[in-house]
Amino acid sequence: MPFQPSEYRPRFSGGHIQTLYAWAKRRRFPRLPPPEERYFDVADDARVLAHCNWQADRTAHPTILLLHGLEGSSLAHYMCGIADKAWAAGWNVVRLNQRNCGGTESLSRGLYHSGLTHDPLFVMNELIARDGIGAIVVAGYSLGGNLTLKLAGDLGDQAPPELKAVCAVSPTMDLARCVDALERRANYPYQWNFIRNLKARMRRKAAAFPGTYSLEPLGRIWTVRAFDEAYTAPHHGFRDADDYYFRASALRVVDRIRVPALIVTAEDDPFVPAEPFRDPAVTGNPYLTVAITKHGGHCAYLEAAPADYDGYWVEREIIRFASTHLAAGLQAGPDAPSASSRTQDPSLLLRA
């Protein structure tokens, strides 16, 4: 049977309210033990930091590899929230920082971008070869969700057998549309916050690597598109921002995914439009389960909850989906129901 998301009962009905409340609410995770720091030398000039929680016998437990969003880090509340639930369910947890994130600007000469799947692939391969991990699930939020889906699509039929499933929450799967949406007037606070953090990061990079990065363009940059035009695209060899958005978007390769994949997005997400998730490349792939909820905002999905549950619905669904696909016999295959039949109608997930 295909995976069925549990019923979602949104605590708030507005996308902005959901998004901002989840971002601002302070969370605590007393049952999650202090993490172990782990460095991965992903390239000659690049080292990334992960925060890991290992079960006593790590090889006897599955591992979830978590990828954060734009200007996030391994300490983002959703990264810790999933880690908390996964750890309690018996999983190893690896919370990966993108290059330069989480205070690691001095560890890598270069920058990160929305399609840089090299690093999570390197980490996954090292976990398999060096740590003897036999079952891995990758889960990502926003930019990390795009990375997750692009990684699975790039691998296609060549995905290692240890990769059991992938999950993407509010993924920026069509980068051009997301940047267009971010430029709407109502989304100015989000854009301002991203740009403020990106500019601060470039100043730290310039200080860590004198003479490598010019700060002259920063005075003209007020949008994510302008930042990508000035820094991201030329640094990574893209012709311009549009070329970067096209080549780095998971939508180009989502039809090639050959491991079970869960995608969760919301109709009221302020800057990730729902239309790309109804694209034939998505609906035609039987390996994908897509839940498009009416409410949920961006990377939020808070619901009313009893005292023994924190109400972060999508975090719980990630662990449910990941656990469902641990056994090889439960993995989706060519005879699985079509993706269109498994794209969840919001009315099935929402209580009026």
TORTORDO-376266 format. One record per residue (C-alpha): residue in one letter; chain; x, y, z. Coordinates in nm, 4 decimals. Layout:
<recs>
> A | A | X | Y | Z
...
</recs>
This chain:
<recs>
> M | A | 0.0000 | 0.0000 | 0.0000
> P | A | 0.1279 | 0.3534 | -0.0741
> F | A | 0.2194 | 0.5749 | 0.2174
> Q | A | -0.0747 | 0.7761 | 0.3479
> P | A | 0.0062 | 1.0955 | 0.5420
> S | A | -0.1873 | 1.1275 | 0.8641
> E | A | -0.4600 | 1.3884 | 0.8948
> Y | A | -0.3229 | 1.7397 | 0.9366
> R | A | -0.5155 | 1.9784 | 1.1646
> P | A | -0.3540 | 2.3214 | 1.1164
> R | A | -0.3185 | 2.5338 | 1.4254
> F | A | -0.3241 | 2.8494 | 1.2104
> S | A | -0.4867 | 2.9006 | 0.8715
> G | A | -0.2570 | 3.1702 | 0.7303
> G | A | 0.0663 | 3.0898 | 0.5518
> H | A | 0.2466 | 3.3935 | 0.6928
> I | A | 0.1277 | 3.3184 | 1.0451
> Q | A | 0.2413 | 2.9563 | 1.0211
> T | A | 0.5777 | 3.0536 | 0.8745
> L | A | 0.6588 | 3.3308 | 1.1209
> Y | A | 0.5306 | 3.1483 | 1.4280
> A | A | 0.7396 | 2.8396 | 1.3517
> W | A | 1.0438 | 3.0605 | 1.2877
> A | A | 1.0072 | 3.2640 | 1.6079
> K | A | 0.8866 | 3.0050 | 1.8584
> R | A | 1.1594 | 2.8893 | 2.0928
> R | A | 1.1884 | 2.5116 | 2.1158
> R | A | 1.3663 | 2.2808 | 2.3596
> F | A | 1.4779 | 1.9204 | 2.3071
> P | A | 1.5702 | 1.7762 | 2.6473
> R | A | 1.5682 | 1.4134 | 2.5322
> L | A | 1.8154 | 1.4741 | 2.2461
> P | A | 2.1705 | 1.4159 | 2.3742
> P | A | 2.4512 | 1.6602 | 2.2924
> P | A | 2.5741 | 1.5949 | 1.9374
> E | A | 2.9154 | 1.4771 | 1.8249
> E | A | 3.0915 | 1.7084 | 1.5798
> R | A | 3.2043 | 1.5436 | 1.2571
> Y | A | 3.3986 | 1.7065 | 0.9743
> F | A | 3.3834 | 1.5827 | 0.6169
> D | A | 3.6556 | 1.6845 | 0.3696
> V | A | 3.4295 | 1.7049 | 0.0666
> A | A | 3.6945 | 1.8680 | -0.1575
> D | A | 4.0572 | 1.9786 | -0.1436
> D | A | 3.9474 | 2.3276 | -0.0409
> A | A | 3.6207 | 2.2478 | 0.1341
> R | A | 3.5336 | 2.0983 | 0.4710
> V | A | 3.1800 | 2.0762 | 0.6090
> L | A | 3.0623 | 2.0287 | 0.9657
> A | A | 2.7887 | 1.7908 | 1.0783
> H | A | 2.6313 | 1.7461 | 1.4192
> C | A | 2.5679 | 1.3766 | 1.4780
> N | A | 2.3712 | 1.1735 | 1.7267
> W | A | 2.4762 | 0.8093 | 1.7142
> Q | A | 2.2944 | 0.5183 | 1.8699
> A | A | 2.5157 | 0.2850 | 2.0802
> D | A | 2.5718 | 0.0521 | 1.7831
> R | A | 2.5451 | 0.2825 | 1.4850
> T | A | 2.5727 | 0.0057 | 1.2265
> A | A | 2.2648 | -0.1651 | 1.3679
> H | A | 2.0478 | 0.1444 | 1.3232
> P | A | 1.9291 | 0.3420 | 1.0214
> T | A | 2.0640 | 0.6938 | 0.9673
> I | A | 1.8801 | 1.0068 | 0.8643
> L | A | 2.0854 | 1.2769 | 0.6892
> L | A | 1.9279 | 1.6222 | 0.7319
> L | A | 1.9778 | 1.9233 | 0.5000
> H | A | 1.8794 | 2.2767 | 0.6011
> G | A | 1.7467 | 2.5676 | 0.3981
> L | A | 1.8934 | 2.8944 | 0.2680
> E | A | 2.1114 | 3.0571 | 0.5356
> G | A | 2.0063 | 2.7932 | 0.7889
> S | A | 2.2310 | 2.5574 | 0.9796
> S | A | 2.2418 | 2.2309 | 1.1686
> L | A | 2.1033 | 2.4234 | 1.4668
> A | A | 1.7825 | 2.5350 | 1.2926
> H | A | 1.4760 | 2.4431 | 1.4958
> Y | A | 1.3414 | 2.2038 | 1.2316
> M | A | 1.6767 | 2.0248 | 1.2073
> C | A | 1.6748 | 1.9704 | 1.5829
> G | A | 1.3038 | 1.8836 | 1.5799
> I | A | 1.3472 | 1.6037 | 1.3275
> A | A | 1.6631 | 1.4904 | 1.5065
> D | A | 1.4715 | 1.4688 | 1.8341
> K | A | 1.1962 | 1.2546 | 1.6834
> A | A | 1.4343 | 1.0380 | 1.4819
> W | A | 1.6629 | 0.9756 | 1.7812
> A | A | 1.3669 | 0.8713 | 1.9949
> A | A | 1.2602 | 0.6311 | 1.7176
> G | A | 1.6023 | 0.4595 | 1.7155
> W | A | 1.7731 | 0.6405 | 1.4273
> N | A | 2.1223 | 0.7795 | 1.3979
> V | A | 2.1055 | 1.1471 | 1.3012
> V | A | 2.3492 | 1.3517 | 1.0890
> R | A | 2.2635 | 1.7234 | 1.0695
> L | A | 2.4779 | 1.8628 | 0.7905
> N | A | 2.5805 | 2.2261 | 0.7486
> Q | A | 2.6112 | 2.3506 | 0.3914
> R | A | 2.9503 | 2.5011 | 0.3100
> N | A | 3.0052 | 2.8176 | 0.5197
> C | A | 2.6879 | 2.7684 | 0.7252
> G | A | 2.6748 | 2.7251 | 1.0991
> G | A | 2.9773 | 2.9498 | 1.1541
> T | A | 3.2063 | 2.7512 | 0.9213
> E | A | 3.3058 | 3.0227 | 0.6713
> S | A | 3.6761 | 2.9606 | 0.7321
> L | A | 3.6532 | 2.5890 | 0.6468
> S | A | 3.5762 | 2.6266 | 0.2744
> R | A | 3.7158 | 2.8654 | 0.0165
> G | A | 3.4041 | 2.8492 | -0.2009
> L | A | 3.0325 | 2.9166 | -0.1600
> Y | A | 2.7325 | 2.6842 | -0.1566
> H | A | 2.4335 | 2.6893 | -0.3892
> S | A | 2.0889 | 2.5361 | -0.4216
> G | A | 2.1981 | 2.2510 | -0.6472
> L | A | 2.5335 | 2.1562 | -0.4926
> T | A | 2.4558 | 1.7865 | -0.4413
> H | A | 2.8243 | 1.6932 | -0.4335
> D | A | 2.8530 | 1.7490 | -0.0584
> P | A | 2.5561 | 1.5427 | 0.0689
> L | A | 2.6513 | 1.2689 | -0.1781
> F | A | 3.0074 | 1.2682 | -0.0429
> V | A | 2.8776 | 1.2505 | 0.3139
> M | A | 2.6361 | 0.9689 | 0.2307
> N | A | 2.9099 | 0.7675 | 0.0599
> E | A | 3.1468 | 0.8161 | 0.3538
> L | A | 2.8806 | 0.7046 | 0.6003
> I | A | 2.8314 | 0.3888 | 0.3964
> A | A | 3.2000 | 0.3098 | 0.3342
> R | A | 3.3628 | 0.4274 | 0.6566
> D | A | 3.0872 | 0.3899 | 0.9157
> G | A | 2.9221 | 0.0796 | 0.7745
> I | A | 2.5767 | 0.2387 | 0.7651
> G | A | 2.3400 | 0.0064 | 0.5826
> A | A | 2.0253 | 0.2203 | 0.5629
> I | A | 2.0089 | 0.5958 | 0.4950
> V | A | 1.7223 | 0.8380 | 0.4424
> V | A | 1.7895 | 1.1967 | 0.3304
> A | A | 1.5483 | 1.4711 | 0.4361
> G | A | 1.5687 | 1.8401 | 0.3500
> Y | A | 1.3811 | 2.1639 | 0.4040
> S | A | 1.3369 | 2.4420 | 0.1461
> L | A | 1.6755 | 2.4750 | -0.0321
> G | A | 1.7719 | 2.1496 | 0.1398
> G | A | 1.4558 | 1.9940 | -0.0018
> N | A | 1.5611 | 2.0942 | -0.3523
> L | A | 1.9054 | 1.9453 | -0.2840
> T | A | 1.7461 | 1.6244 | -0.1589
> L | A | 1.5286 | 1.5762 | -0.4665
> K | A | 1.8050 | 1.6793 | -0.7058
> L | A | 2.0426 | 1.4328 | -0.5391
> A | A | 1.7940 | 1.1488 | -0.5868
> G | A | 1.7211 | 1.2593 | -0.9435
> D | A | 2.0879 | 1.2907 | -1.0349
> L | A | 2.1515 | 0.9411 | -0.8998
> G | A | 1.8525 | 0.7922 | -1.0799
> D | A | 1.8978 | 0.4186 | -1.1302
> Q | A | 2.2478 | 0.4412 | -0.9811
> A | A | 2.1317 | 0.5241 | -0.6288
> P | A | 2.3143 | 0.3036 | -0.3776
> P | A | 2.1000 | 0.0306 | -0.2199
> E | A | 2.1643 | 0.1861 | 0.1205
> L | A | 1.9582 | 0.4924 | 0.0207
> K | A | 1.6107 | 0.3812 | 0.1236
> A | A | 1.4079 | 0.7007 | 0.0752
> V | A | 1.4187 | 1.0802 | 0.0553
> C | A | 1.1884 | 1.3477 | 0.1989
> A | A | 1.1516 | 1.7129 | 0.0968
> V | A | 0.9557 | 1.9783 | 0.2885
> S | A | 0.8590 | 2.3009 | 0.1107
> P | A | 1.1314 | 2.2324 | -0.1482
> T | A | 1.2367 | 2.5169 | -0.3766
> M | A | 1.2093 | 2.2708 | -0.6626
> D | A | 1.1594 | 2.5375 | -0.9309
> L | A | 1.4062 | 2.8046 | -0.8235
> A | A | 1.3039 | 3.0681 | -1.0780
> R | A | 0.9399 | 3.0595 | -0.9670
> C | A | 1.0410 | 3.0733 | -0.6015
> V | A | 1.2622 | 3.3784 | -0.6570
> D | A | 0.9809 | 3.5441 | -0.8525
> A | A | 0.7424 | 3.4766 | -0.5644
> L | A | 0.9948 | 3.6062 | -0.3116
> E | A | 0.9929 | 3.9408 | -0.4934
> R | A | 0.6242 | 4.0028 | -0.4261
> R | A | 0.5619 | 4.2989 | -0.1988
> A | A | 0.4019 | 4.0827 | 0.0713
> N | A | 0.7235 | 3.8792 | 0.0915
> Y | A | 0.9554 | 4.1749 | 0.1513
> P | A | 1.0317 | 4.0705 | 0.5143
> Y | A | 1.1528 | 3.7265 | 0.4014
> Q | A | 1.3640 | 3.8706 | 0.1214
> W | A | 1.5119 | 4.1332 | 0.3559
> N | A | 1.6045 | 3.8645 | 0.6097
> F | A | 1.7720 | 3.6443 | 0.3473
> I | A | 1.9681 | 3.9376 | 0.2014
> R | A | 2.0754 | 4.0622 | 0.5431
> N | A | 2.2194 | 3.7186 | 0.6225
> L | A | 2.3763 | 3.6668 | 0.2790
> K | A | 2.5529 | 4.0034 | 0.2947
> A | A | 2.6825 | 3.9326 | 0.6445
> R | A | 2.8120 | 3.5965 | 0.5265
> M | A | 2.9990 | 3.7530 | 0.2344
> R | A | 3.1660 | 3.9970 | 0.4713
> R | A | 3.2792 | 3.7057 | 0.6880
> K | A | 3.4009 | 3.5172 | 0.3793
> A | A | 3.5999 | 3.8173 | 0.2613
> A | A | 3.7595 | 3.8452 | 0.6051
> A | A | 3.8431 | 3.4726 | 0.6127
> F | A | 3.9905 | 3.4736 | 0.2595
> P | A | 4.1420 | 3.8185 | 0.1936
> G | A | 4.1512 | 3.9133 | -0.1728
> T | A | 3.9178 | 3.6341 | -0.2823
> Y | A | 3.5827 | 3.8127 | -0.2699
> S | A | 3.4999 | 4.1695 | -0.3635
> L | A | 3.2478 | 4.3387 | -0.1364
> E | A | 3.1886 | 4.6215 | -0.3836
> P | A | 2.8622 | 4.4717 | -0.5249
> L | A | 2.6966 | 4.4473 | -0.1810
> G | A | 2.5783 | 4.8081 | -0.1871
> R | A | 2.3690 | 4.7365 | -0.4984
> I | A | 2.2155 | 4.4103 | -0.3764
> W | A | 1.8633 | 4.4188 | -0.2354
> T | A | 1.7189 | 4.0917 | -0.3693
> V | A | 1.8176 | 3.7258 | -0.3729
> R | A | 1.8239 | 3.7415 | -0.7522
> A | A | 2.0749 | 4.0258 | -0.7443
> F | A | 2.2922 | 3.8349 | -0.4961
> D | A | 2.2876 | 3.5268 | -0.7172
> E | A | 2.3711 | 3.7388 | -1.0223
> A | A | 2.6688 | 3.8994 | -0.8474
> Y | A | 2.8054 | 3.6057 | -0.6472
> T | A | 2.6438 | 3.2620 | -0.6739
> A | A | 2.6218 | 3.2299 | -1.0520
> P | A | 2.9710 | 3.3533 | -1.1502
> H | A | 3.1417 | 3.1757 | -0.8605
> H | A | 3.0003 | 2.8387 | -0.9681
> G | A | 3.0396 | 2.8836 | -1.3422
> F | A | 2.6789 | 2.9568 | -1.4353
> R | A | 2.6166 | 3.2034 | -1.7168
> D | A | 2.3866 | 3.4168 | -1.5001
> A | A | 2.1188 | 3.3817 | -1.2327
> D | A | 1.8633 | 3.2426 | -1.4780
> D | A | 2.1064 | 2.9739 | -1.5927
> Y | A | 2.1789 | 2.8888 | -1.2289
> Y | A | 1.8098 | 2.8612 | -1.1417
> F | A | 1.7432 | 2.6342 | -1.4371
> R | A | 2.0383 | 2.4014 | -1.3886
> A | A | 2.0126 | 2.3796 | -1.0093
> S | A | 1.6378 | 2.3122 | -0.9912
> A | A | 1.5320 | 1.9613 | -0.8941
> L | A | 1.2287 | 1.9906 | -1.1233
> R | A | 1.4614 | 1.9132 | -1.4172
> V | A | 1.5485 | 1.5701 | -1.2780
> V | A | 1.2593 | 1.4791 | -1.0485
> D | A | 1.1230 | 1.2401 | -1.3113
> R | A | 1.4424 | 1.0312 | -1.2737
> I | A | 1.4027 | 0.9629 | -0.9004
> R | A | 1.4042 | 0.5885 | -0.8370
> V | A | 1.3802 | 0.5722 | -0.4580
> P | A | 1.0645 | 0.6364 | -0.2553
> A | A | 1.0257 | 1.0116 | -0.2119
> L | A | 0.7904 | 1.2143 | 0.0040
> I | A | 0.7236 | 1.5767 | -0.0915
> V | A | 0.5198 | 1.8008 | 0.1396
> T | A | 0.4202 | 2.1527 | 0.0395
> A | A | 0.1404 | 2.3961 | 0.1178
> E | A | -0.0938 | 2.6005 | -0.0985
> D | A | -0.0356 | 2.8999 | 0.1289
> D | A | 0.3447 | 2.8836 | 0.1282
> P | A | 0.4433 | 3.2503 | 0.0834
> F | A | 0.7228 | 3.1898 | -0.1679
> V | A | 0.7143 | 2.8282 | -0.2880
> P | A | 0.4273 | 2.8100 | -0.5409
> A | A | 0.2289 | 2.4870 | -0.5490
> E | A | 0.1967 | 2.4653 | -0.9293
> P | A | 0.5318 | 2.2895 | -0.9955
> F | A | 0.4235 | 2.0021 | -0.7723
> R | A | 0.1457 | 1.9268 | -1.0215
> D | A | 0.3899 | 1.9188 | -1.3120
> P | A | 0.3768 | 1.5964 | -1.5195
> A | A | 0.7394 | 1.5304 | -1.4226
> V | A | 0.6139 | 1.4931 | -1.0656
> T | A | 0.2718 | 1.3371 | -1.1159
> G | A | 0.4100 | 1.0876 | -1.3679
> N | A | 0.6750 | 0.9394 | -1.1382
> P | A | 0.5400 | 0.6412 | -0.9374
> Y | A | 0.8166 | 0.6740 | -0.6794
> L | A | 0.6835 | 1.0074 | -0.5513
> T | A | 0.4237 | 1.0666 | -0.2816
> V | A | 0.3147 | 1.4303 | -0.2828
> A | A | 0.1093 | 1.5911 | -0.0054
> I | A | -0.0188 | 1.9371 | -0.0970
> T | A | -0.1930 | 2.0811 | 0.2066
> K | A | -0.4212 | 2.3825 | 0.2049
> H | A | -0.2379 | 2.5382 | 0.4987
> G | A | 0.1086 | 2.4980 | 0.6458
> G | A | 0.3127 | 2.7981 | 0.5364
> H | A | 0.6809 | 2.7563 | 0.4571
> C | A | 0.8490 | 2.4752 | 0.6502
> A | A | 0.6003 | 2.5082 | 0.9375
> Y | A | 0.3000 | 2.2708 | 0.9443
> L | A | 0.2037 | 2.3334 | 1.3053
> E | A | -0.1117 | 2.1720 | 1.4324
> A | A | -0.3122 | 2.1644 | 1.7521
> A | A | -0.1691 | 1.8935 | 1.9727
> P | A | -0.2132 | 1.7172 | 2.3054
> A | A | 0.0457 | 1.7583 | 2.5807
> D | A | 0.2534 | 1.4575 | 2.4703
> Y | A | 0.3044 | 1.5880 | 2.1125
> D | A | 0.4674 | 1.9151 | 2.0076
> G | A | 0.2418 | 1.9684 | 1.7048
> Y | A | 0.5141 | 1.9736 | 1.4373
> W | A | 0.3208 | 1.7509 | 1.2001
> V | A | 0.5620 | 1.7289 | 0.9085
> E | A | 0.8532 | 1.6247 | 1.1318
> R | A | 0.6464 | 1.3325 | 1.2524
> E | A | 0.5456 | 1.2411 | 0.8968
> I | A | 0.9089 | 1.2353 | 0.7829
> I | A | 0.9926 | 0.9751 | 1.0466
> R | A | 0.6797 | 0.7749 | 0.9604
> F | A | 0.7660 | 0.7774 | 0.5897
> A | A | 1.1316 | 0.6956 | 0.6505
> S | A | 1.0443 | 0.4046 | 0.8772
> T | A | 0.7923 | 0.2719 | 0.6267
> H | A | 1.0617 | 0.2385 | 0.3599
> L | A | 1.3400 | 0.0813 | 0.5622
> A | A | 1.2515 | -0.2684 | 0.4523
> A | A | 1.3518 | -0.3277 | 0.0906
> G | A | 1.0294 | -0.5121 | 0.0222
> L | A | 0.8290 | -0.1971 | 0.0950
> Q | A | 1.0162 | 0.0228 | -0.1505
> A | A | 0.8090 | 0.1550 | -0.4367
> G | A | 0.8799 | 0.0050 | -0.7763
> P | A | 0.7567 | 0.0057 | -1.1346
> D | A | 0.4310 | -0.1636 | -1.0366
> A | A | 0.3504 | 0.0878 | -0.7627
> P | A | 0.0387 | 0.3049 | -0.7974
> S | A | 0.0893 | 0.6042 | -1.0227
> A | A | 0.2091 | 0.9238 | -0.8624
> S | A | -0.1094 | 1.1026 | -0.9638
> S | A | -0.3110 | 0.8542 | -0.7597
> R | A | -0.0768 | 0.9143 | -0.4663
> T | A | -0.0769 | 1.2936 | -0.4811
> Q | A | -0.2824 | 1.3684 | -0.1744
> D | A | -0.5916 | 1.5843 | -0.2056
> P | A | -0.5763 | 1.8526 | 0.0653
> S | A | -0.9287 | 1.7640 | 0.1732
> L | A | -0.8000 | 1.4233 | 0.2782
> L | A | -0.5388 | 1.5815 | 0.5024
> L | A | -0.7320 | 1.8691 | 0.6526
> R | A | -1.0161 | 1.8727 | 0.8968
> A | A | -1.2654 | 2.1491 | 0.8228
</recs>
